[in-house]
Amino acid sequence: MTDNLEQDVSAVWTLLLQIVSDAEKRLAAHLMRHNLTPPQFFVLRTLYDHGGSCPIGQIAREHHLSNATMSGLVKRLSQTKPPLVRRERSSEDGRSVLVVLTEDGRARFDAVQQTLMGQVQIVLQMLPEEERRDIIDKVTHYSRIVLMALATGD
């Protein structure tokens, strides 16, 4: 590696850690106001992305969690007042358990998502459109490169 590349690696890594750390702290604080933990929110998000229902095993795999851990998360979400999810046996495979987003769960997810997007909007409106486009383009390009590297095992 050249000296510049080593410096760039260090700079990018430091920036990414700062961004992720800040985002995690802000997200956790925001979700606490909605009586959710980050893992619970991500389960709701996964259900939302899958049209409102998904096999529990698939949710666990998508979040790189064990089925037992996911079962605990789903249990807590189903025991909230009102319940945010419910469990159902799959009509296609009686051994499979589907997790279904309730109307209250969808409403809670929508409320959280709306306020999160509002926070992003506050930040982005501070930038001129050209700078916003540039940031989006560069982050998208970086993300594609990372995904390609992971797909090829580099």
N, C-alpha and C positions, 0 to 999 in steps of 0.2 A: 504494500500500500504506500502511496505517496503521502507526504506530510499533510498536504491539503485534503486528501481523502480522509485521513484519520481525523483531522479537525472537523471535517464535514460530518463524519459519522458521529462524533461526539456531540456536535451541535444539534444534529437532528434528533439523536437519542434523548438529549437533555430537554429539548422542546417537546417531544412526544410525551415524555414522563410528566412534564409540567402540565400539559394540556389534559392528559388522562387523569392525573391526580386532582386537578381543579374540577374537572367534569364530574368525577366520582363524588367529591365532597359536595358540590352543588346539587347533584342529582339526589344523593342520600338525604340532604336537608330538605329538599323540595318534596321528596316522596314521603318523608316523615310527616309533613303537614297533611298529606293525604292518607295517613295511616297505612303506608306500604313500605316494604323494604325493596332495595334494588332487585334482588332475585324474584320477588313477587311481581314487580312491575314487568320484568322481562318475560315471565310466564304469561301475563296478560297480553303483552305485546306479541308474543308468539301465537297465542290463540287468535288475536286480532288479525295477524298476518295470514293465518290459515283459515280465515273465514268464520271464526268463532268456535271451532272444535278441532281437536287433534289428539291422536293417541298419546298417552302419557309417556310411553317409551320413546317416541319420536321427539317429544319436548325435551326429555332428559338427554338424548343424543345431541340435539341441536345446542344444548347449553353445556355439554361435556360434564354432565352430572350423572350419578348413579340413579337407578330407578328408585331406590329407597329414599335418597335425598329429594328427588322430585316428588315422590309420594307425600313426603312431609310438607313440602311447599304447597302442593295442591290441597292437602288436608287443611292447612291453615287458611288458605283462600276460600275453601268451602265452608269454613266455620265462622267467617266474619259475619257481622250483622250489618246489613244483609249479605248473604253469600255472594261472592264475586265469581265463583265457578261452581260447577257441579260435575259429578262423575256419572258416566253412563256406560253400560256395556255396549260394545260395538255390535251393530246388527249384522255386520259382515263376518265378524270373528268374535264369538261369544267369550273367548279368553282375553280379548283386548279391551282395555278400559279407555274410553274417550274422556277427555276433559273438555267441558263445554263452558264457554263464556256466558254468564248470565247477563240480563239487561242491566243490572246494577254494576256488574263487572265492566261491561262496555261503557257505561256512563262514567265510571271512575277512570277507566283508561282514557277516554276522550277528554275528561277534565284535566288530567295530568298532562296528556300530550299537548293540549291546547296551550296550557301555561308554559310548558317547556319551549314550544315553538315561539311563543311570545317573547321569551327571554332571548332566544337566538335572533329574533327580529330586532330587538333593541340593540344588540351588538352590531348586526349587519347594517342597520340603517345609519350607523356612525361612519360608514365607509362609502365613498363614491362607488357608483355601479361598476365602473371599470376595475376597481380594486377588488370588489366582491367577486366579479367574474374571474379575475386572475387567481384569487385564492381558491375558488371552487375548481377551476381547471387544474391547478397544480396539485391540490389534494386528491382529486379524481385520478390524475396521472400517477401519483405516488401509490394510491390504493391499487390501481391496476397492476403496477409493477410488483407490489408486494404479493398480490394474489397469484400472479404468474410465477413468481419465485417459489411460493408455497406449493403450487401445483406441480412444479418440476422438481421439488425437493431441494432447492438451493437454499 
